[in-house]
Structures are given as C-alpha cells and as structure tokens.
Amino acid sequence: MKLKSLFIMLMAVLANAVCGGTVAAMVGLSPVVGAVALNAVAAVSPLLGIQGLRAGLYTEIWTGETIKAFRNAAENLGWLNKIRSFDSAVANNNTINFVDLGGDPTVLVNNTTYPIGVETLTDANKAIGLDKYQTKATKVTDDEVRGLSYDKKSTVIERHREAIDQKKFARALHALAPAQNSASTPVITTTGQNYNGRKRLTVQDVVNLKEKFDKLKVPSEGRVLVLSPEHVNDLLIQDVSFAQRYQNTTEGKILRMYGFEIYEFVDVPRYNSSTNKKVAFDAAAAQTDTTASVAFYAPRMMKATGETKAYLDEPDTQNQEWRYNVRHYFICLPLKEEAISAIVAAPAA
C-alpha cells in the first residue's frame, strides 16, 4: 500500500477513536471502549464512522491499480517501446505543444551575386491533443459479490484495462501507417503466389521496402517493420533463415532482418485493395479490405500517455450495485508525414 494511502487510513482510525472516545466519556463509559467500538463499526458499516476518508482511500486503491496496469501493458509491445515517449511534455489539458519548423535555409553554390539576400524561416507552434479513451460503466450488484465464487470486481477492472489497451495499441499502429502512397510515404503491394484471395508476401517485397527507405535516406538504425500474422506465415514457408529466427522470438521481436527490426502484431491496419488507401480506423469491414504490414523509422515517431482516471460508484440504497469505468488519454503519431510505409496484400490475380 502507498504511504499516502496508509496515512489516510491512520487518520481515519484516529478520527474514529477521538469521536468514539468522546461519546463514550459523555455517557460514563471508558474512552478506550468507545474508540475501539466506533472503529469496529466503521470497518463494516457504510453508515457510521468517518466515511469520507474511507471512501477516498477505497477510490485511490482502485485508481492506483488501474494506472499501474496501464503502464505495465505497453512493456509487452516491442515495436511501441522503440518509439520515444513524450509523457513529460503532456500539459494539464492532455495536449503536447511542438515547434513546427518552417523549413531549411536556401543553399547557394558558387554564388557571385552580392548582397546574398536575407530570408526568414517562420516556425509555428503545433498543439497535439491526446486521444480520449472511455469505457462504458460496468455494474456489479451486491448479490453478485456475495454469491459468486470469484472476485468479479477485480475481473471487471482488468477487462476495462484490456479493452482500452487493445483499442489504443491498434489505433497507434494504424496512425503510423501512411494514408496512401506518396514519395515520402511509400505503399507497396505484395507480389507472391495466390493464396486465399491474395498474393503472398515475398522476401523480395521486403527488400523492395528496404530500397524505398534507402532512397529516402532513412537511417538504417531505427527502422522497424511490424508484420501481420499473414505476412509472417508467408515468410515462414519460403525463408529458412526467417523461420529459424522466428522460433527464437522473444517478446514478439524476430530479431533484425532485411535492415529492419521485425515484430509481429495482430491488429494491423486495413487498406482498400483497389486504391491502396488506408481504411479509417474502426470502419466497417468491406470486401475490398486487405491487411497490411507497417514500417517506420522509430526516432521520427512519438507517443504520449496522459491522464488516467477511474470512476467508482458505491452501492446506494436503491440499486445496491457497484459501478466502474475509466477515462484514459494516449496518442501515438509520426512527428512528420515521412519515413513511414506499408506493405499491402494485393488481391489474387
């Protein structure tokens, strides 16, 4: 238990002791008897004792466990851990302020004209608001608490955390994928054999991606490739070296290959197979959808975690049910629309 929580609990016990002792003395009983009695009643009764302190401690315990869970979850995602955290830059309103550099100075070669001239590089502030994730409240009745053979409250808290984690991590990878093919954000398609309505990913496709990054002068150290399970399977059946490395995977990382640190992730973004444009996050599935793997240069990406707040309703006189939900702020984005790429599964010929 945290030191602050222990302090609050001790203050509650002390306040109960003072009140109980005072009342006992007024009716001619020992103050010690009154102090012990009121603390005993307050421990089991929602009606007596200093319940404000007790309720505050209870809420803090639940909130603390939730925050701890959110922080630990990200440690299991190797590709996300490669991205620099800007948690310390998050403002009170869950935003981050960046300086948007206005461009580079003009470079003159073998100039013979003077004066050279003056130009202004205009920089601007760029505020990024963190995404807000909220869960709908879940209720647990007192009858369930008493009748079930397991601690349903704890499972509810865990499920709220896992639901937000799944959503925010999938959205993070979606944000790191380019909207469409461009000179600075290449989107390439697979060229392998037909399989289940798509073309398999080949080693040559990954080499082509490497070539795209090479031409964009993306530094070799820091390149990350997050493969979809389908694309991992494609490489397993054709590349013995890849298969051997995959057997020794640790925390989802498949070591360094083809110039990239390679990871596997299930919730990859979807692209329209006709246009090779990225499908909006959480959009309804369509027949033209196809899966994609995502590549990025980690030092040019950012992530930030803001406020996490748990909401807890104690059982009341009418409903006699406990309710719980969470609000959580998080963002993951490229700092600039460059050094990001995708390999899209082309439809079968």
N, C-alpha and C positions, 0 to 999 in steps of 0.2 A: 504493500500500500504506500502511496506517496506520503511524504512528510506533511504536506498541506492537508491531505485527507485525514491523517492521524490527528493533526492539530484540531481540525474541525470537530472530529468525533470526541476528543477530550474536552473541548469547550462545551459540547452538548451535554456530556456526562456531568461536568462541573455545574452547569446551569440547572440541570435537573436536581443535582444534590442540594444546591442552595435553596431552590424552590421547595423541595420536599422537606428539607430540614426546617425551614421557616414555618411551613404549615404544621408540621409535627409539634414544634415548640409551642405554637399558639393553642393547640388542643391538649397540651400537657404531656406529650409523648417525647421520647428521645429524638433529637435531630438526626441521629445516625439511622434510626429506623425509618424516618421519613425520606431521607436521601436514598437509601437502598430501595425502598418501596417504589418511589417515583421512577427511578431508573429502570427497575424491572418492568413496570407497567409500560413505560415509554418504548421499551425494546420490542414489545409485541402489539402495542395498540397504536392505530393511526390517529387517535383522538386526543391522547394525553402526551405531556412532555413537550420539549422544545422541538416541534416537528419541522420548523423551517430549516434548522441546521441539519436535521436528519435527512430531509428531502434533498437538500443541497448536496450532501455527501453522496447520496444514492445516485443522483443525476451525474455527479462528477465521475463516479466509478464507471458507469456505463459509457459516458463520453470518452473517458480515458482509454478504455478498452477498444473502442471503435477507432480512435486516432491511431493507436498502436497497430491495429490490424491493417489500416490503410497504408501505413508506412512500410510495413513488412512485405506487403503483397508485391510491390514493384521490384523487390530484390530478386524475384524469381524470373524476371524478364530480362534476359541478357541484352537484347537489342535496345531496349529502352534505357538500360543502365549506361549505354555508351553515349547517351545524349546529355549534354551539360544541363545542370539544374539551376534555375533562377529563383528558387524558393525565397531567398533572402531579399530579392528585389520586389516581391509582391507587396503592393500598398494595401492600406486598410480597406479599400473598396474592391479588393481582389482584381486589381489591374497591374500591369507592368508597363513602365514607360521606357521606350528605346529611343535612341537618336537615329533617325533615318538619314544617312549620309547622302548629300546631294550629288555626288559624282566625283570623278577624278580630274585633276588639272590637265590642261592641254599640254602635250609634249611637242616641242619644236625640234626639228632636226636640221642641222646646218643652216640655221637662221641667219639672214643678212639684213633684216629689216628692224630698225630701232626707232622709237622705243618698242620694246617687245609687246607691251599691252598688259592690261590688268583684267582679270575676271573674278567673279565671286562664286564661291562654292556654297550654295544655300542648303543648310541642314535643317531638319524639322523634327519635332517630337512625334513619336508614333506610340500611341497607347494601345495595348492589347488587353482585352478583358478576358478573364478566365471563364471557361465553360462552367455552368452551374448544373450539377447533377443532384436530383432529388428523388427519393423513393416515396411511394405512397405508404401511408401508415398501416402497420400490421397490428391487429389486436390479439391479445391472449387473455381469455377470461380466467377469473379466479377458480372456476370449476375445472378448467384445464390444468391449471397449476397444481391443484390438489389431486386430480385424478390421473394424470399422465405419469408414466414410469420414467420419463426423461425430462430434462430441464428445457422446456420449449422456449423460454425467454432467451437463453443463450443461443439456441439454434436460429431464432429469428434475427438476432443481431448479426450472426455470422452470415446469414443469407442476404441481408441488406448489404453487407460489405462486399460479398462476392458478386452480387448483381451490379453494383456500381463499378467494381473493378473490371468486370467483363466488358461493360459498356465503354468505360473510359479508355481502356487499352486498345480496343478495336477502333475507337474513334481516333486515337493517337496515330496508329499506323495508317489509317485512311487519310489523315491530314498530311502525312509525309509522302503520299503518292501524288504524282502530278495530275492535274485536271485533264490534260491532253498532251499529245506530242508537240514539242517545240524544240528550238535549237538548244536551249539551256535545260530543258526537262524532257529528255528522250523517252518515248514509249515504244518498245519493240515487241514484236509478236513471235510466238514460238513457231518452229519450222519442222518439228519431228513427225513421226508417223501418226496416222489417225488412230485415235483411241477414245471411245465413249463420247463421240461427237466433237472432239477437239484434237488439236495437234500437240503431241508431247513436247516437253522442254528438252532441248539437247545441250550437250556441253558447248557446242558452237554458239548457241544462243547466249550463254553466259559469257563466252569470250567476246561476242559482239557487244554485249553490255559493257564489258571492260574497255573495249575500244572506244565506245562512246564517252566514257568517263576520262579516258586518256586524252582524247581530242579536246575535251572541255578543260583540261589541265587540272582536274580534280586530284589533290594529293593522294598518293596510294595508301598512306597510313590514315585510317579512319573511315575507309569505305565499308559499308555494311549492306548485306543482302539478306532480306527476310523472305524465305521461300514458303510458298503454300504447301500443304501436305501433298497435293497432287504433283507439284513440281519436284518435291523431294523424291517421291516414288519414281518419277520419270528418270531422275539421275541415278537412282539406286540400281536400275535394271541395265544401265549402259556404261557406268563408270565404276570400275572395280575399286579404284582409289577412293572415290567418294563413299562407296559402300563400307569400306574398311574404317574410314573416319567416322561415319555415322554410327557405327557400332560402339564407338568410344565417346559418344556425345556426353557432355556434362552441362546441365542447366540449359539445355536447348541449343548450345553452341556446337557447330560442326567444324570447329577449327577454321583455319584460314585457307581458302582455295580460290583460284581464279582472280586473285587480287582483292578478295572481299573476306570479311569476317561473316560467316554464314550461320544463320539461325532459322528455325522453323516456327511458324505461328499459324494457328488455325483460323483466326478471324481476320482474313486478309480482305482488302477492298475488292469490289467488283467493277468491271468495265463493260461497256457496250461493245459486243464483238463486231458490230457493223461499223461503228465510228471510232472505236478505241478511245472513247471518252469515259472518264470516271463516273460511275453511278453515285448519286447522292447517298450519303450515309443514312442507313435505316430505310432506304426506299424499298418499296415493294418489289419482290423478285419478278423478273421478266425472262422470257425465253431467250432474249438476246444477251443476257448476262453471262459473263465468263470470269473466272478467277484470275488473280494476278499476284505476282511476287513484287516486292518493293525494295528498291535500293536507294541509299542516301549516304551523304558524307556527314558523319556524325557531328564534327565540330561546327557545322553550319546550321544545326538544328537546335531547338530549345524546348525545355519542359519546365513546368512550374506547378507546384501544389499550393493552394491557398487554404482558406478556412474549411474546417470540418466541424460540423455541429450536429449533435444527436438531440432529438426531441423525444421526451418521455412524458406520457400521461399516466398518473397513478390511477388505480381503480377508484371510481366515485360511488356515490350511494345508489345510483340508478342502474348504471350499466355494469358495474363491478368487473371492469376489464382494463387491462394494461395495454397501452398503445405506444408504438415506437416507429420512428422514421429518421432519415438522415438527409442533411444537405452537405454537399462536398464540392469544392472548386478545384479544377485542374485544367491544364492546357498543354498541348504539345504541337509544335508547328515548325516549319522551316523559317529561319530568320530572313531568307530571301528565296524567291522562286527560282532556285538554281541548285545544281548538284543533287537532284532527286530524279528518280527514274522508276519505270515499271516494266515488267515482262508480262505481257498479256497472252493468255491462252487463245490462239487463233482457232476459229471453227474448222472442223474437219473438211477436207476438200471433197 
